[in-house]
Amino acid sequence: MKKELIELRVNGRIHELAAEPNKLLLDVLRHDLGLTGSKRGCDDSSCGACTVLIDGIPMLSCTLLAASCQGQEITTVEGVAEHGGLAAIQQAYGRWGGAQCGYCTPGFMMTVKYLLANNPDPSEEEIRNALSGNLCRCTGYEQMYQAIRDAIEAERKGLAASSR
């Protein structure tokens, strides 16, 4: 298949590359751009391990053609860090053991980033509903929920989660 030149804006940087028209965004991110945070977990859009933000909205990169994402801002887990350091949610995940094997963590991080950007003080039910499209096969959900609550509290106080 003939490659086409595409331009993607990923984590604030523009990347020009040649890709087949049927190449998935997940494959471009991982193989062409070396951004391996997003994972291939299921290949049928049921696990959420490949979640990225497209113009701020969580999307499954295993279901999107890379060429269809031109002109949109793509944020991967590599783009979550703030001011050269870990974001509050990343720090809280580490502290609470929110990532057991870590495979699902990037997808959860992106979903949480979206949730907190749109609802800085979600209820327990809103957190659980938001994360319902992401699967953890290690069953580490309680640690994740605690990490999210911790990050919310840190943000509310205006403190980095690690300064507690």
Protein Blocks (a to p, Z undefined) as FASTA:
>chain_A
ZZddddddeehiacdddddfklcfklmmmmmnopakbccfkonopnopmgcceehiacdf
klccfklmgoiacddfklmpgghiacfklmmmmmnopamnommmmmmmmmmmmmmmmomb
ccfklmmmmmmmpccfklpmmmmmmmmmmmmmmmmnopafklZZ
